[in-house]
Amino acid sequence: QMFSDLVVHGWDLARAIGAETDIAPDVAEHAMRFMEPYVGQWPGVFADPVATESDDPTDRMVAMYGRDPAWRP
């Protein structure tokens, strides 16, 4: 859980300051595997997943965690 939390919050911070937000595909896949069984089961802890048609692992991971992969500050 801590690993996944750090990965998604790392993306949050990087996106907020305009830094590189690409996450290694295997890291994004690992974070998604952790989260999949819990999607929709922790209201108030994670936002609802966001729809994305992207095949990019980073985009799919952040969308699963309730972030819009296209968001820019």
N, CA, C and O atoms as a Tripos MOL2 file, in Angstrom:
@<TRIPOS>MOLECULE
protein
  292   291    73     0     0
PROTEIN
NO_CHARGES

@<TRIPOS>ATOM
      1 N           0.8300   -1.1830    0.0000 N.3       1 GLN1
      2 CA          0.0000    0.0000    0.0000 C.3       1 GLN1
      3 C           0.8760    1.2480    0.0000 C.2       1 GLN1
      4 O           0.6020    2.1930   -0.7400 O.2       1 GLN1
      5 N           1.9170    1.2650    0.8130 N.am      2 MET2
      6 CA          2.7860    2.4460    0.8850 C.3       2 MET2
      7 C           3.4790    2.7060   -0.4580 C.2       2 MET2
      8 O           3.6120    3.8530   -0.8850 O.2       2 MET2
      9 N           3.9130    1.6400   -1.1050 N.am      3 PHE3
     10 CA          4.5610    1.7800   -2.4190 C.3       3 PHE3
     11 C           3.6170    2.4780   -3.3920 C.2       3 PHE3
     12 O           3.9900    3.4580   -4.0370 O.2       3 PHE3
     13 N           2.3970    1.9670   -3.4920 N.am      4 SER4
     14 CA          1.4160    2.5370   -4.4180 C.3       4 SER4
     15 C           1.0980    3.9750   -4.0640 C.2       4 SER4
     16 O           0.9480    4.8170   -4.9500 O.2       4 SER4
     17 N           0.9940    4.2600   -2.7850 N.am      5 ASP5
     18 CA          0.7180    5.6110   -2.3260 C.3       5 ASP5
     19 C           1.8380    6.5660   -2.7550 C.2       5 ASP5
     20 O           1.5670    7.6700   -3.2270 O.2       5 ASP5
     21 N           3.0710    6.1460   -2.5910 N.am      6 LEU6
     22 CA          4.2030    6.9940   -2.9790 C.3       6 LEU6
     23 C           4.2480    7.2100   -4.4890 C.2       6 LEU6
     24 O           4.5670    8.3040   -4.9530 O.2       6 LEU6
     25 N           3.9320    6.1750   -5.2460 N.am      7 VAL7
     26 CA          3.9570    6.3020   -6.7050 C.3       7 VAL7
     27 C           2.9150    7.3190   -7.1740 C.2       7 VAL7
     28 O           3.2330    8.2210   -7.9500 O.2       7 VAL7
     29 N           1.6890    7.1780   -6.7100 N.am      8 VAL8
     30 CA          0.6350    8.0740   -7.1990 C.3       8 VAL8
     31 C           0.8300    9.5010   -6.6740 C.2       8 VAL8
     32 O           0.5520   10.4580   -7.3950 O.2       8 VAL8
     33 N           1.2960    9.6580   -5.4520 N.am      9 HIS9
     34 CA          1.5400   11.0140   -4.9450 C.3       9 HIS9
     35 C           2.7740   11.6270   -5.5900 C.2       9 HIS9
     36 O           2.8600   12.8480   -5.7150 O.2       9 HIS9
     37 N           3.7250   10.8020   -5.9990 N.am     10 GLY10
     38 CA          4.8590   11.3040   -6.7710 C.3      10 GLY10
     39 C           4.3930   11.8910   -8.0910 C.2      10 GLY10
     40 O           4.8720   12.9360   -8.5300 O.2      10 GLY10
     41 N           3.4380   11.1890   -8.7230 N.am     11 TRP11
     42 CA          2.8500   11.7000   -9.9610 C.3      11 TRP11
     43 C           2.1370   13.0240   -9.6890 C.2      11 TRP11
     44 O           2.2860   13.9850  -10.4430 O.2      11 TRP11
     45 N           1.3500   13.0640   -8.5910 N.am     12 ASP12
     46 CA          0.6310   14.2960   -8.2250 C.3      12 ASP12
     47 C           1.5940   15.4770   -8.1320 C.2      12 ASP12
     48 O           1.3650   16.5290   -8.7290 O.2      12 ASP12
     49 N           2.6610   15.2880   -7.3820 N.am     13 LEU13
     50 CA          3.6170   16.3790   -7.1640 C.3      13 LEU13
     51 C           4.3330   16.7650   -8.4480 C.2      13 LEU13
     52 O           4.4890   17.9490   -8.7490 O.2      13 LEU13
     53 N           4.7660   15.7650   -9.2000 N.am     14 ALA14
     54 CA          5.4720   16.0590  -10.4570 C.3      14 ALA14
     55 C           4.5680   16.8250  -11.4120 C.2      14 ALA14
     56 O           4.9970   17.8030  -12.0240 O.2      14 ALA14
     57 N           3.3330   16.3910  -11.5410 N.am     15 ARG15
     58 CA          2.3910   17.0690  -12.4560 C.3      15 ARG15
     59 C           2.1400   18.4930  -11.9690 C.2      15 ARG15
     60 O           2.0640   19.4170  -12.7790 O.2      15 ARG15
     61 N           2.0120   18.6800  -10.6680 N.am     16 ALA16
     62 CA          1.7080   20.0070  -10.1210 C.3      16 ALA16
     63 C           2.8300   21.0150  -10.3690 C.2      16 ALA16
     64 O           2.5670   22.2110  -10.4990 O.2      16 ALA16
     65 N           4.0670   20.5490  -10.4360 N.am     17 ILE17
     66 CA          5.1880   21.4810  -10.6510 C.3      17 ILE17
     67 C           5.6840   21.4740  -12.0980 C.2      17 ILE17
     68 O           6.6550   22.1530  -12.4290 O.2      17 ILE17
     69 N           5.0110   20.7040  -12.9560 N.am     18 GLY18
     70 CA          5.3820   20.6830  -14.3670 C.3      18 GLY18
     71 C           6.5750   19.8180  -14.6790 C.2      18 GLY18
     72 O           7.1990   19.9900  -15.7260 O.2      18 GLY18
     73 N           6.9150   18.8850  -13.7950 N.am     19 ALA19
     74 CA          8.0450   17.9820  -14.0190 C.3      19 ALA19
     75 C           7.5900   16.7410  -14.7860 C.2      19 ALA19
     76 O           6.3980   16.5480  -15.0210 O.2      19 ALA19
     77 N           8.5350   15.9190  -15.1660 N.am     20 GLU20
     78 CA          8.2600   14.6670  -15.8810 C.3      20 GLU20
     79 C           7.3720   13.7690  -15.0340 C.2      20 GLU20
     80 O           7.6350   13.5650  -13.8490 O.2      20 GLU20
     81 N           6.3220   13.2340  -15.6420 N.am     21 THR21
     82 CA          5.3900   12.3930  -14.8770 C.3      21 THR21
     83 C           5.3390   10.9540  -15.3650 C.2      21 THR21
     84 O           4.5360   10.1670  -14.8650 O.2      21 THR21
     85 N           6.1740   10.5940  -16.3240 N.am     22 ASP22
     86 CA          6.1810    9.2020  -16.7740 C.3      22 ASP22
     87 C           6.7290    8.3080  -15.6660 C.2      22 ASP22
     88 O           7.7600    8.5950  -15.0570 O.2      22 ASP22
     89 N           6.0160    7.2290  -15.4300 N.am     23 ILE23
     90 CA          6.4130    6.2440  -14.4310 C.3      23 ILE23
     91 C           6.7810    4.9800  -15.1930 C.2      23 ILE23
     92 O           6.1120    4.6280  -16.1650 O.2      23 ILE23
     93 N           7.8300    4.2970  -14.7690 N.am     24 ALA24
     94 CA          8.2270    3.0590  -15.4410 C.3      24 ALA24
     95 C           7.0120    2.1390  -15.5450 C.2      24 ALA24
     96 O           6.2820    1.9710  -14.5680 O.2      24 ALA24
     97 N           6.7890    1.5430  -16.7150 N.am     25 PRO25
     98 CA          5.6050    0.7000  -16.9080 C.3      25 PRO25
     99 C           5.4400   -0.3970  -15.8580 C.2      25 PRO25
    100 O           4.3200   -0.6570  -15.4190 O.2      25 PRO25
    101 N           6.5300   -1.0440  -15.4480 N.am     26 ASP26
    102 CA          6.4010   -2.1110  -14.4500 C.3      26 ASP26
    103 C           5.9960   -1.5590  -13.0870 C.2      26 ASP26
    104 O           5.3100   -2.2380  -12.3230 O.2      26 ASP26
    105 N           6.4100   -0.3480  -12.7810 N.am     27 VAL27
    106 CA          6.0250    0.2870  -11.5160 C.3      27 VAL27
    107 C           4.5330    0.6320  -11.5460 C.2      27 VAL27
    108 O           3.8150    0.3710  -10.5820 O.2      27 VAL27
    109 N           4.0720    1.2170  -12.6500 N.am     28 ALA28
    110 CA          2.6530    1.5560  -12.7850 C.3      28 ALA28
    111 C           1.7900    0.2950  -12.7380 C.2      28 ALA28
    112 O           0.7390    0.2880  -12.0970 O.2      28 ALA28
    113 N           2.2230   -0.7620  -13.4070 N.am     29 GLU29
    114 CA          1.4710   -2.0230  -13.4100 C.3      29 GLU29
    115 C           1.3810   -2.6030  -11.9930 C.2      29 GLU29
    116 O           0.3300   -3.1010  -11.5930 O.2      29 GLU29
    117 N           2.4650   -2.5390  -11.2470 N.am     30 HIS30
    118 CA          2.4640   -3.0520   -9.8750 C.3      30 HIS30
    119 C           1.4790   -2.2660   -9.0060 C.2      30 HIS30
    120 O           0.7290   -2.8490   -8.2230 O.2      30 HIS30
    121 N           1.4860   -0.9540   -9.1490 N.am     31 ALA31
    122 CA          0.5620   -0.1170   -8.3720 C.3      31 ALA31
    123 C          -0.8880   -0.4250   -8.7450 C.2      31 ALA31
    124 O          -1.7630   -0.4170   -7.8790 O.2      31 ALA31
    125 N          -1.1500   -0.6970  -10.0280 N.am     32 MET32
    126 CA         -2.5110   -1.0410  -10.4470 C.3      32 MET32
    127 C          -2.9300   -2.4040   -9.9060 C.2      32 MET32
    128 O          -4.0690   -2.5730   -9.4690 O.2      32 MET32
    129 N          -2.0230   -3.3730   -9.9310 N.am     33 ARG33
    130 CA         -2.3550   -4.7020   -9.3870 C.3      33 ARG33
    131 C          -2.7370   -4.6200   -7.9240 C.2      33 ARG33
    132 O          -3.6390   -5.3280   -7.4750 O.2      33 ARG33
    133 N          -2.0490   -3.7490   -7.1670 N.am     34 PHE34
    134 CA         -2.4040   -3.5800   -5.7590 C.3      34 PHE34
    135 C          -3.8120   -3.0010   -5.6310 C.2      34 PHE34
    136 O          -4.6070   -3.4760   -4.8190 O.2      34 PHE34
    137 N          -4.1190   -1.9940   -6.4180 N.am     35 MET35
    138 CA         -5.3530   -1.2380   -6.2490 C.3      35 MET35
    139 C          -6.5920   -1.9390   -6.7940 C.2      35 MET35
    140 O          -7.6860   -1.7460   -6.2630 O.2      35 MET35
    141 N          -6.4470   -2.7440   -7.8360 N.am     36 GLU36
    142 CA         -7.6110   -3.3370   -8.5100 C.3      36 GLU36
    143 C          -8.6390   -3.9670   -7.5640 C.2      36 GLU36
    144 O          -9.8320   -3.7130   -7.7320 O.2      36 GLU36
    145 N          -8.2350   -4.7720   -6.5840 N.am     37 PRO37
    146 CA         -9.2510   -5.3880   -5.7220 C.3      37 PRO37
    147 C          -9.9990   -4.3920   -4.8280 C.2      37 PRO37
    148 O         -11.0530   -4.7210   -4.2840 O.2      37 PRO37
    149 N          -9.4640   -3.1920   -4.6760 N.am     38 TYR38
    150 CA        -10.0320   -2.2290   -3.7380 C.3      38 TYR38
    151 C         -10.8050   -1.0940   -4.3940 C.2      38 TYR38
    152 O         -11.3970   -0.2670   -3.7010 O.2      38 TYR38
    153 N         -10.8080   -1.0440   -5.7260 N.am     39 VAL39
    154 CA        -11.4910    0.0420   -6.4290 C.3      39 VAL39
    155 C         -12.9520    0.0960   -5.9660 C.2      39 VAL39
    156 O         -13.6820   -0.8920   -6.0370 O.2      39 VAL39
    157 N         -13.3450    1.2610   -5.4990 N.am     40 GLY40
    158 CA        -14.7130    1.4740   -5.0510 C.3      40 GLY40
    159 C         -15.0120    0.9920   -3.6390 C.2      40 GLY40
    160 O         -16.1380    1.1470   -3.1660 O.2      40 GLY40
    161 N         -14.0320    0.4110   -2.9550 N.am     41 GLN41
    162 CA        -14.2820   -0.1260   -1.6220 C.3      41 GLN41
    163 C         -13.8080    0.7870   -0.4970 C.2      41 GLN41
    164 O         -14.1170    0.5270    0.6660 O.2      41 GLN41
    165 N         -13.0770    1.8330   -0.8060 N.am     42 TRP42
    166 CA        -12.5540    2.7310    0.2260 C.3      42 TRP42
    167 C         -13.0480    4.1500   -0.0160 C.2      42 TRP42
    168 O         -12.2470    5.0370   -0.3100 O.2      42 TRP42
    169 N         -14.3600    4.3820    0.1030 N.am     43 PRO43
    170 CA        -14.8550    5.7460   -0.1400 C.3      43 PRO43
    171 C         -14.2030    6.7330    0.8250 C.2      43 PRO43
    172 O         -14.0520    6.4550    2.0150 O.2      43 PRO43
    173 N         -13.8300    7.8670    0.2980 N.am     44 GLY44
    174 CA        -13.1840    8.8820    1.1140 C.3      44 GLY44
    175 C         -11.6780    8.7240    1.1900 C.2      44 GLY44
    176 O         -10.9750    9.6570    1.5760 O.2      44 GLY44
    177 N         -11.1740    7.5500    0.8250 N.am     45 VAL45
    178 CA         -9.7280    7.3270    0.8250 C.3      45 VAL45
    179 C          -9.1850    7.5620   -0.5820 C.2      45 VAL45
    180 O          -8.1700    8.2360   -0.7600 O.2      45 VAL45
    181 N          -9.8650    7.0060   -1.5700 N.am     46 PHE46
    182 CA         -9.4910    7.1920   -2.9680 C.3      46 PHE46
    183 C         -10.6850    7.7380   -3.7180 C.2      46 PHE46
    184 O         -11.8300    7.3850   -3.4340 O.2      46 PHE46
    185 N         -10.4110    8.5980   -4.6710 N.am     47 ALA47
    186 CA        -11.4780    9.0860   -5.5430 C.3      47 ALA47
    187 C         -11.9310    7.9530   -6.4620 C.2      47 ALA47
    188 O         -11.2140    6.9710   -6.6550 O.2      47 ALA47
    189 N         -13.1170    8.1010   -7.0190 N.am     48 ASP48
    190 CA        -13.5820    7.1190   -7.9920 C.3      48 ASP48
    191 C         -12.6590    7.1290   -9.2000 C.2      48 ASP48
    192 O         -12.1220    8.1770   -9.5590 O.2      48 ASP48
    193 N         -12.4670    5.9790   -9.8280 N.am     49 PRO49
    194 CA        -11.6280    5.9390  -11.0320 C.3      49 PRO49
    195 C         -12.1480    6.8820  -12.1130 C.2      49 PRO49
    196 O         -13.3450    7.1560  -12.2020 O.2      49 PRO49
    197 N         -11.2340    7.3620  -12.9170 N.am     50 VAL50
    198 CA        -11.5370    8.2480  -14.0270 C.3      50 VAL50
    199 C         -11.4180    7.4370  -15.3150 C.2      50 VAL50
    200 O         -10.4780    6.6580  -15.4750 O.2      50 VAL50
    201 N         -12.3550    7.6150  -16.2220 N.am     51 ALA51
    202 CA        -12.2960    6.9000  -17.4940 C.3      51 ALA51
    203 C         -11.1340    7.4160  -18.3340 C.2      51 ALA51
    204 O         -10.8890    8.6210  -18.4020 O.2      51 ALA51
    205 N         -10.4270    6.4970  -18.9670 N.am     52 THR52
    206 CA         -9.3700    6.8640  -19.9130 C.3      52 THR52
    207 C          -9.3210    5.8140  -21.0020 C.2      52 THR52
    208 O          -9.5310    4.6280  -20.7480 O.2      52 THR52
    209 N          -9.0470    6.2510  -22.1970 N.am     53 GLU53
    210 CA         -8.8830    5.3260  -23.3150 C.3      53 GLU53
    211 C          -7.4050    5.1020  -23.6110 C.2      53 GLU53
    212 O          -7.0630    4.4090  -24.5690 O.2      53 GLU53
    213 N          -6.5400    5.6740  -22.8070 N.am     54 SER54
    214 CA         -5.1000    5.5730  -23.0120 C.3      54 SER54
    215 C          -4.6070    4.1580  -22.7340 C.2      54 SER54
    216 O          -5.1100    3.4670  -21.8490 O.2      54 SER54
    217 N          -3.6180    3.7500  -23.5070 N.am     55 ASP55
    218 CA         -2.9490    2.4660  -23.2720 C.3      55 ASP55
    219 C          -1.6930    2.6490  -22.4230 C.2      55 ASP55
    220 O          -1.0570    1.6690  -22.0340 O.2      55 ASP55
    221 N          -1.3360    3.9000  -22.1360 N.am     56 ASP56
    222 CA         -0.1290    4.1870  -21.3680 C.3      56 ASP56
    223 C          -0.3090    3.7210  -19.9250 C.2      56 ASP56
    224 O          -1.2920    4.0950  -19.2860 O.2      56 ASP56
    225 N           0.6210    2.9080  -19.3900 N.am     57 PRO57
    226 CA          0.4870    2.4080  -18.0160 C.3      57 PRO57
    227 C           0.3810    3.5110  -16.9720 C.2      57 PRO57
    228 O          -0.3730    3.3720  -16.0090 O.2      57 PRO57
    229 N           1.1150    4.5970  -17.1410 N.am     58 THR58
    230 CA          1.0280    5.7000  -16.1800 C.3      58 THR58
    231 C          -0.3710    6.3050  -16.2040 C.2      58 THR58
    232 O          -0.9680    6.5290  -15.1510 O.2      58 THR58
    233 N          -0.8940    6.5700  -17.3890 N.am     59 ASP59
    234 CA         -2.2390    7.1380  -17.5030 C.3      59 ASP59
    235 C          -3.2790    6.2090  -16.8780 C.2      59 ASP59
    236 O          -4.1500    6.6570  -16.1320 O.2      59 ASP59
    237 N          -3.1860    4.9240  -17.1830 N.am     60 ARG60
    238 CA         -4.1560    3.9700  -16.6480 C.3      60 ARG60
    239 C          -4.0660    3.8880  -15.1260 C.2      60 ARG60
    240 O          -5.0890    3.7790  -14.4490 O.2      60 ARG60
    241 N          -2.8380    3.9420  -14.5800 N.am     61 MET61
    242 CA         -2.6730    3.8710  -13.1300 C.3      61 MET61
    243 C          -3.2720    5.0830  -12.4430 C.2      61 MET61
    244 O          -4.0360    4.9420  -11.4880 O.2      61 MET61
    245 N          -2.9290    6.2880  -12.9240 N.am     62 VAL62
    246 CA         -3.4460    7.4690  -12.2360 C.3      62 VAL62
    247 C          -4.9590    7.5710  -12.3800 C.2      62 VAL62
    248 O          -5.6340    8.0530  -11.4710 O.2      62 VAL62
    249 N          -5.4980    7.1240  -13.5080 N.am     63 ALA63
    250 CA         -6.9500    7.1210  -13.6920 C.3      63 ALA63
    251 C          -7.6120    6.1690  -12.6910 C.2      63 ALA63
    252 O          -8.6730    6.4750  -12.1480 O.2      63 ALA63
    253 N          -6.9850    5.0180  -12.4500 N.am     64 MET64
    254 CA         -7.5250    4.0670  -11.4850 C.3      64 MET64
    255 C          -7.5570    4.6860  -10.0830 C.2      64 MET64
    256 O          -8.4450    4.3850   -9.2850 O.2      64 MET64
    257 N          -6.5950    5.5410   -9.7970 N.am     65 TYR65
    258 CA         -6.5210    6.2060   -8.4960 C.3      65 TYR65
    259 C          -7.3200    7.5080   -8.4530 C.2      65 TYR65
    260 O          -7.1930    8.2790   -7.5020 O.2      65 TYR65
    261 N          -8.1370    7.7570   -9.4700 N.am     66 GLY66
    262 CA         -9.0410    8.8980   -9.4470 C.3      66 GLY66
    263 C          -8.4610   10.1930   -9.9630 C.2      66 GLY66
    264 O          -9.0120   11.2650   -9.7150 O.2      66 GLY66
    265 N          -7.3430   10.1060  -10.6850 N.am     67 ARG67
    266 CA         -6.7560   11.3150  -11.2630 C.3      67 ARG67
    267 C          -7.0290   11.3530  -12.7640 C.2      67 ARG67
    268 O          -7.1080   10.3120  -13.4170 O.2      67 ARG67
    269 N          -7.1720   12.5510  -13.2980 N.am     68 ASP68
    270 CA         -7.3180   12.7130  -14.7380 C.3      68 ASP68
    271 C          -5.9190   12.7710  -15.3430 C.2      68 ASP68
    272 O          -5.1670   13.7060  -15.0660 O.2      68 ASP68
    273 N          -5.5570   11.7830  -16.1680 N.am     69 PRO69
    274 CA         -4.2070   11.7750  -16.7340 C.3      69 PRO69
    275 C          -3.8860   13.0180  -17.5660 C.2      69 PRO69
    276 O          -2.7130   13.3290  -17.7710 O.2      69 PRO69
    277 N          -4.8930   13.7240  -18.0430 N.am     70 ALA70
    278 CA         -4.6720   14.9070  -18.8550 C.3      70 ALA70
    279 C          -4.5850   16.1960  -18.0280 C.2      70 ALA70
    280 O          -4.3790   17.2730  -18.5880 O.2      70 ALA70
    281 N          -4.7380   16.0960  -16.7120 N.am     71 TRP71
    282 CA         -4.7400   17.2970  -15.8660 C.3      71 TRP71
    283 C          -3.4090   18.0270  -15.9350 C.2      71 TRP71
    284 O          -2.3380   17.4220  -15.8910 O.2      71 TRP71
    285 N          -3.5100   19.3220  -16.0420 N.am     72 ARG72
    286 CA         -2.3320   20.2080  -15.9950 C.3      72 ARG72
    287 C          -2.6770   21.3570  -15.0680 C.2      72 ARG72
    288 O          -3.8210   21.8090  -15.0420 O.2      72 ARG72
    289 N          -1.6940   21.8380  -14.3000 N.am     73 PRO73
    290 CA         -1.9730   22.9690  -13.4000 C.3      73 PRO73
    291 C          -2.2170   24.2490  -14.1640 C.2      73 PRO73
    292 O          -2.4650   25.2920  -13.5580 O.2      73 PRO73
@<TRIPOS>BOND
     1     1     2 1
     2     2     3 1
     3     3     4 2
     4     3     5 am
     5     5     6 1
     6     6     7 1
     7     7     8 2
     8     7     9 am
     9     9    10 1
    10    10    11 1
    11    11    12 2
    12    11    13 am
    13    13    14 1
    14    14    15 1
    15    15    16 2
    16    15    17 am
    17    17    18 1
    18    18    19 1
    19    19    20 2
    20    19    21 am
    21    21    22 1
    22    22    23 1
    23    23    24 2
    24    23    25 am
    25    25    26 1
    26    26    27 1
    27    27    28 2
    28    27    29 am
    29    29    30 1
    30    30    31 1
    31    31    32 2
    32    31    33 am
    33    33    34 1
    34    34    35 1
    35    35    36 2
    36    35    37 am
    37    37    38 1
    38    38    39 1
    39    39    40 2
    40    39    41 am
    41    41    42 1
    42    42    43 1
    43    43    44 2
    44    43    45 am
    45    45    46 1
    46    46    47 1
    47    47    48 2
    48    47    49 am
    49    49    50 1
    50    50    51 1
    51    51    52 2
    52    51    53 am
    53    53    54 1
    54    54    55 1
    55    55    56 2
    56    55    57 am
    57    57    58 1
    58    58    59 1
    59    59    60 2
    60    59    61 am
    61    61    62 1
    62    62    63 1
    63    63    64 2
    64    63    65 am
    65    65    66 1
    66    66    67 1
    67    67    68 2
    68    67    69 am
    69    69    70 1
    70    70    71 1
    71    71    72 2
    72    71    73 am
    73    73    74 1
    74    74    75 1
    75    75    76 2
    76    75    77 am
    77    77    78 1
    78    78    79 1
    79    79    80 2
    80    79    81 am
    81    81    82 1
    82    82    83 1
    83    83    84 2
    84    83    85 am
    85    85    86 1
    86    86    87 1
    87    87    88 2
    88    87    89 am
    89    89    90 1
    90    90    91 1
    91    91    92 2
    92    91    93 am
    93    93    94 1
    94    94    95 1
    95    95    96 2
    96    95    97 am
    97    97    98 1
    98    98    99 1
    99    99   100 2
   100    99   101 am
   101   101   102 1
   102   102   103 1
   103   103   104 2
   104   103   105 am
   105   105   106 1
   106   106   107 1
   107   107   108 2
   108   107   109 am
   109   109   110 1
   110   110   111 1
   111   111   112 2
   112   111   113 am
   113   113   114 1
   114   114   115 1
   115   115   116 2
   116   115   117 am
   117   117   118 1
   118   118   119 1
   119   119   120 2
   120   119   121 am
   121   121   122 1
   122   122   123 1
   123   123   124 2
   124   123   125 am
   125   125   126 1
   126   126   127 1
   127   127   128 2
   128   127   129 am
   129   129   130 1
   130   130   131 1
   131   131   132 2
   132   131   133 am
   133   133   134 1
   134   134   135 1
   135   135   136 2
   136   135   137 am
   137   137   138 1
   138   138   139 1
   139   139   140 2
   140   139   141 am
   141   141   142 1
   142   142   143 1
   143   143   144 2
   144   143   145 am
   145   145   146 1
   146   146   147 1
   147   147   148 2
   148   147   149 am
   149   149   150 1
   150   150   151 1
   151   151   152 2
   152   151   153 am
   153   153   154 1
   154   154   155 1
   155   155   156 2
   156   155   157 am
   157   157   158 1
   158   158   159 1
   159   159   160 2
   160   159   161 am
   161   161   162 1
   162   162   163 1
   163   163   164 2
   164   163   165 am
   165   165   166 1
   166   166   167 1
   167   167   168 2
   168   167   169 am
   169   169   170 1
   170   170   171 1
   171   171   172 2
   172   171   173 am
   173   173   174 1
   174   174   175 1
   175   175   176 2
   176   175   177 am
   177   177   178 1
   178   178   179 1
   179   179   180 2
   180   179   181 am
   181   181   182 1
   182   182   183 1
   183   183   184 2
   184   183   185 am
   185   185   186 1
   186   186   187 1
   187   187   188 2
   188   187   189 am
   189   189   190 1
   190   190   191 1
   191   191   192 2
   192   191   193 am
   193   193   194 1
   194   194   195 1
   195   195   196 2
   196   195   197 am
   197   197   198 1
   198   198   199 1
   199   199   200 2
   200   199   201 am
   201   201   202 1
   202   202   203 1
   203   203   204 2
   204   203   205 am
   205   205   206 1
   206   206   207 1
   207   207   208 2
   208   207   209 am
   209   209   210 1
   210   210   211 1
   211   211   212 2
   212   211   213 am
   213   213   214 1
   214   214   215 1
   215   215   216 2
   216   215   217 am
   217   217   218 1
   218   218   219 1
   219   219   220 2
   220   219   221 am
   221   221   222 1
   222   222   223 1
   223   223   224 2
   224   223   225 am
   225   225   226 1
   226   226   227 1
   227   227   228 2
   228   227   229 am
   229   229   230 1
   230   230   231 1
   231   231   232 2
   232   231   233 am
   233   233   234 1
   234   234   235 1
   235   235   236 2
   236   235   237 am
   237   237   238 1
   238   238   239 1
   239   239   240 2
   240   239   241 am
   241   241   242 1
   242   242   243 1
   243   243   244 2
   244   243   245 am
   245   245   246 1
   246   246   247 1
   247   247   248 2
   248   247   249 am
   249   249   250 1
   250   250   251 1
   251   251   252 2
   252   251   253 am
   253   253   254 1
   254   254   255 1
   255   255   256 2
   256   255   257 am
   257   257   258 1
   258   258   259 1
   259   259   260 2
   260   259   261 am
   261   261   262 1
   262   262   263 1
   263   263   264 2
   264   263   265 am
   265   265   266 1
   266   266   267 1
   267   267   268 2
   268   267   269 am
   269   269   270 1
   270   270   271 1
   271   271   272 2
   272   271   273 am
   273   273   274 1
   274   274   275 1
   275   275   276 2
   276   275   277 am
   277   277   278 1
   278   278   279 1
   279   279   280 2
   280   279   281 am
   281   281   282 1
   282   282   283 1
   283   283   284 2
   284   283   285 am
   285   285   286 1
   286   286   287 1
   287   287   288 2
   288   287   289 am
   289   289   290 1
   290   290   291 1
   291   291   292 2
@<TRIPOS>SUBSTRUCTURE
     1 GLN1         2 RESIDUE 1 A GLN
     2 MET2         6 RESIDUE 1 A MET
     3 PHE3        10 RESIDUE 1 A PHE
     4 SER4        14 RESIDUE 1 A SER
     5 ASP5        18 RESIDUE 1 A ASP
     6 LEU6        22 RESIDUE 1 A LEU
     7 VAL7        26 RESIDUE 1 A VAL
     8 VAL8        30 RESIDUE 1 A VAL
     9 HIS9        34 RESIDUE 1 A HIS
    10 GLY10       38 RESIDUE 1 A GLY
    11 TRP11       42 RESIDUE 1 A TRP
    12 ASP12       46 RESIDUE 1 A ASP
    13 LEU13       50 RESIDUE 1 A LEU
    14 ALA14       54 RESIDUE 1 A ALA
    15 ARG15       58 RESIDUE 1 A ARG
    16 ALA16       62 RESIDUE 1 A ALA
    17 ILE17       66 RESIDUE 1 A ILE
    18 GLY18       70 RESIDUE 1 A GLY
    19 ALA19       74 RESIDUE 1 A ALA
    20 GLU20       78 RESIDUE 1 A GLU
    21 THR21       82 RESIDUE 1 A THR
    22 ASP22       86 RESIDUE 1 A ASP
    23 ILE23       90 RESIDUE 1 A ILE
    24 ALA24       94 RESIDUE 1 A ALA
    25 PRO25       98 RESIDUE 1 A PRO
    26 ASP26      102 RESIDUE 1 A ASP
    27 VAL27      106 RESIDUE 1 A VAL
    28 ALA28      110 RESIDUE 1 A ALA
    29 GLU29      114 RESIDUE 1 A GLU
    30 HIS30      118 RESIDUE 1 A HIS
    31 ALA31      122 RESIDUE 1 A ALA
    32 MET32      126 RESIDUE 1 A MET
    33 ARG33      130 RESIDUE 1 A ARG
    34 PHE34      134 RESIDUE 1 A PHE
    35 MET35      138 RESIDUE 1 A MET
    36 GLU36      142 RESIDUE 1 A GLU
    37 PRO37      146 RESIDUE 1 A PRO
    38 TYR38      150 RESIDUE 1 A TYR
    39 VAL39      154 RESIDUE 1 A VAL
    40 GLY40      158 RESIDUE 1 A GLY
    41 GLN41      162 RESIDUE 1 A GLN
    42 TRP42      166 RESIDUE 1 A TRP
    43 PRO43      170 RESIDUE 1 A PRO
    44 GLY44      174 RESIDUE 1 A GLY
    45 VAL45      178 RESIDUE 1 A VAL
    46 PHE46      182 RESIDUE 1 A PHE
    47 ALA47      186 RESIDUE 1 A ALA
    48 ASP48      190 RESIDUE 1 A ASP
    49 PRO49      194 RESIDUE 1 A PRO
    50 VAL50      198 RESIDUE 1 A VAL
    51 ALA51      202 RESIDUE 1 A ALA
    52 THR52      206 RESIDUE 1 A THR
    53 GLU53      210 RESIDUE 1 A GLU
    54 SER54      214 RESIDUE 1 A SER
    55 ASP55      218 RESIDUE 1 A ASP
    56 ASP56      222 RESIDUE 1 A ASP
    57 PRO57      226 RESIDUE 1 A PRO
    58 THR58      230 RESIDUE 1 A THR
    59 ASP59      234 RESIDUE 1 A ASP
    60 ARG60      238 RESIDUE 1 A ARG
    61 MET61      242 RESIDUE 1 A MET
    62 VAL62      246 RESIDUE 1 A VAL
    63 ALA63      250 RESIDUE 1 A ALA
    64 MET64      254 RESIDUE 1 A MET
    65 TYR65      258 RESIDUE 1 A TYR
    66 GLY66      262 RESIDUE 1 A GLY
    67 ARG67      266 RESIDUE 1 A ARG
    68 ASP68      270 RESIDUE 1 A ASP
    69 PRO69      274 RESIDUE 1 A PRO
    70 ALA70      278 RESIDUE 1 A ALA
    71 TRP71      282 RESIDUE 1 A TRP
    72 ARG72      286 RESIDUE 1 A ARG
    73 PRO73      290 RESIDUE 1 A PRO
